Amino acid sequence: KRVGVLISGSGTNLQALIHGTQTSDTGAEIVLVISNKDNVEGLNRAARANIPTKIIRHKDYPNREDFDQALHNELVRSGVEIVCLAGFMRILTGQFTSKWKGKLINIHPALLPLFKGTHAQKQALDAGVRVSGCTVHFVEEAVDGGHIITQETVPIELNDTEETLTERIKQAEHKAFPRALEWVAKEKVKIGDDNKLVWKL
Ligand code: GRF
């Protein structure tokens, strides 16, 4: 399956997806990386792997609908079949998410449905939970909603800061995201007609 990855930053998850798809038979090939920001490290990672990149700046569009339409057009032009959100820091419109339903996956740095939204790691520390982790899920219009594909847990240490916990969660993300992409690419999990997940693991 042809995969497009949307990023806004450092792209360590993109790197894990590149590694996963290039080193084993995952049924997925990354054919396009789109960033909404210039000069981010994720673009360099894609370039080093010879993956085409495109910058689509949200600031160049008058509203979310037009920005999302530009993303959609570019993905379609490249024949993308599955889209991964890997640290993409824009909220997508329902118009976009419904067009990519069952083909659009996101990684979130907490065990959903806990700690949705931004600063999930700080939310976990503030709540005093003793484990956290990451979640890969199908994207629906509700932010950080949608069916859960896979999760990884990490312990929270007594001396953790937002930075140390973020780093530990990223290590977990780099295992979870390639696994989830493989399952979606090989249709081991999909959204069925009744809107429930269908598993063939
Ligand atoms: C990850 O923690 C991801 O969960 C969140 O944004 C971060 C992206 O990190 N949505 P990176 O750019 O992949 O290093």
Boltz pocket constraint, residues with backbone or C-beta under 6 A from the ligand:
constraints:
  - pocket:
      binder: B
      contacts: [[A, 9], [A, 10], [A, 11], [A, 12], [A, 13], [A, 14], [A, 42], [A, 85], [A, 86], [A, 87], [A, 88], [A, 107], [A, 108], [A, 109], [A, 166], [A, 170], [A, 173]]
      max_distance: 6.0
